[in-house]
Amino acid sequence: MNAPTADPEPAAHYDRVTDGWRLLFGDSLHYGVFDQGDEPLAVATQALTDRMIAAAAFEPGLRVLDIGCGTGDPACHLVRTQDVDVLGITTSRVGVDRASARAAADGLADRATFEVRDGTANELPDESFDRVWALESSHLMPARDALIAESARVLRPGGRLVLCDLIRRRDIPFKEVRDRRVDFATLREAFGEARMDPLDSYLALAEAQGLTIEVRTDLTEATLPTFDRWRANIAEHRDELVELLGADGLDAFERSTHILEGFWHDGTLGYALFAASKPA
Ligand SMILES: C[S@@+](CC[C@H](N)C(=O)[O-])C[C@H]1O[C@@H](n2cnc3c(N)ncnc32)[C@H](O)[C@@H]1O
């Protein structure tokens, strides 16, 4: 999924889709973890955030960097429930505006702040955060090694990186990429430029930065019902979504749910979470 696209910048893509995606995904712009299978999407997206929280091992008063903060829902949740301070960063100006408004409305503006910054070159001071949190944003960053190196750099000794995202679970031969180029183009149109890597490649990058892997969890099966829930939201909000995403954009998104679901079923793609600590 590396070929050029009409909309190559994640920032531009997210500026364009953020408001529409809230109707598809809910307040949190990420997949759900379905522990029961029939629970509402909002319960399942919260369950994914809760898996991240468990892996992060928060303590009150810690300072957290949220890389790829979306519209601020996870960051505000962390402030409220974990008693931590969060700087959320994203390359999307619309995301920062929505997240800042959200924190202000929730009375959390002093503890949840948001800035336009790139997770692969964040320009934040060394050793200035206790936790780095990257919830489903890494697949949008081509320089995956720079993301992990920057995360390790800004962590204080004893700090922890926690990351979850879509992963690639097998090699995709060139012939298959070529034969399925229409499908890959549809995914790019719906989700922007992205690259899914194996979980092991993330773990190797973390270890190369001197981090110790503490948690690794495959969430492929638990995230599978997400696609069905997104399609239900399309059916419920179709007219509004056509306004926000355009008929072609919505069509590409709907087709993408079937393509991704097929990739989940045939073992091509999936979802995983890991946490890695910096030596004290
Ligand atoms: C799927 S959304 C996840 C949002 C949020 N973590 C959540 O769970 O609600 C991906 C986020 O990554 C951000 N993003 C993409 N590329 C980025 C980069 N290079 N640096 C920082 N954020 C980036 C997008 O703007 C968006 O906010």
The ligand as an SDF file (V2000), in Angstrom:
LIG
                    3D

 27 29  0  0  0  0  0  0  0  0999 V2000
   -6.8940    6.2890   13.3620 C   0  0  0  0  0  0  0  0  0  0  0  0
   -6.5680    7.8840   14.0600 S   0  0  0  0  0  0  0  0  0  0  0  0
   -6.4310    7.4520   15.7720 C   0  0  0  0  0  0  0  0  0  0  0  0
   -6.7730    8.6260   16.6510 C   0  0  0  0  0  0  0  0  0  0  0  0
   -6.7470    8.3870   18.1610 C   0  0  0  0  0  0  0  0  0  0  0  0
   -5.5230    7.7740   18.6000 N   0  0  0  0  0  0  0  0  0  0  0  0
   -7.9230    7.5890   18.6200 C   0  0  0  0  0  0  0  0  0  0  0  0
   -7.7420    6.4230   18.9390 O   0  0  0  0  0  0  0  0  0  0  0  0
   -9.0460    8.1360   18.6720 O   0  0  0  0  0  0  0  0  0  0  0  0
   -4.8800    8.2260   13.5700 C   0  0  0  0  0  0  0  0  0  0  0  0
   -4.2990    9.5280   14.0870 C   0  0  0  0  0  0  0  0  0  0  0  0
   -2.9120    9.6010   13.7320 O   0  0  0  0  0  0  0  0  0  0  0  0
   -2.6270   10.9380   13.3020 C   0  0  0  0  0  0  0  0  0  0  0  0
   -1.3730   10.9370   12.5330 N   0  0  0  0  0  0  0  0  0  0  0  0
   -1.1290   10.5100   11.2770 C   0  0  0  0  0  0  0  0  0  0  0  0
    0.1540   10.6890   10.9420 N   0  0  0  0  0  0  0  0  0  0  0  0
    0.7670   11.2610   12.0120 C   0  0  0  0  0  0  0  0  0  0  0  0
    2.0980   11.6890   12.3020 C   0  0  0  0  0  0  0  0  0  0  0  0
    3.0940   11.5580   11.4090 N   0  0  0  0  0  0  0  0  0  0  0  0
    2.3530   12.2300   13.5110 N   0  0  0  0  0  0  0  0  0  0  0  0
    1.3660   12.3710   14.4390 C   0  0  0  0  0  0  0  0  0  0  0  0
    0.0940   11.9790   14.2210 N   0  0  0  0  0  0  0  0  0  0  0  0
   -0.2140   11.4300   13.0350 C   0  0  0  0  0  0  0  0  0  0  0  0
   -3.8690   11.3140   12.5360 C   0  0  0  0  0  0  0  0  0  0  0  0
   -3.9630   12.6970   12.2970 O   0  0  0  0  0  0  0  0  0  0  0  0
   -4.9180   10.7930   13.5210 C   0  0  0  0  0  0  0  0  0  0  0  0
   -5.0990   11.7140   14.5790 O   0  0  0  0  0  0  0  0  0  0  0  0
  1  2  1  0
  2  3  1  0
  2 10  1  0
  3  4  1  0
  4  5  1  0
  5  6  1  0
  5  7  1  0
  7  8  2  0
  7  9  1  0
 10 11  1  0
 11 12  1  0
 11 26  1  0
 12 13  1  0
 13 14  1  0
 13 24  1  0
 14 15  1  0
 14 23  1  0
 15 16  2  0
 16 17  1  0
 17 18  1  0
 17 23  2  0
 18 19  1  0
 18 20  2  0
 20 21  1  0
 21 22  2  0
 22 23  1  0
 24 25  1  0
 24 26  1  0
 26 27  1  0
M  CHG  2   2   1   9  -1
M  END
$$$$
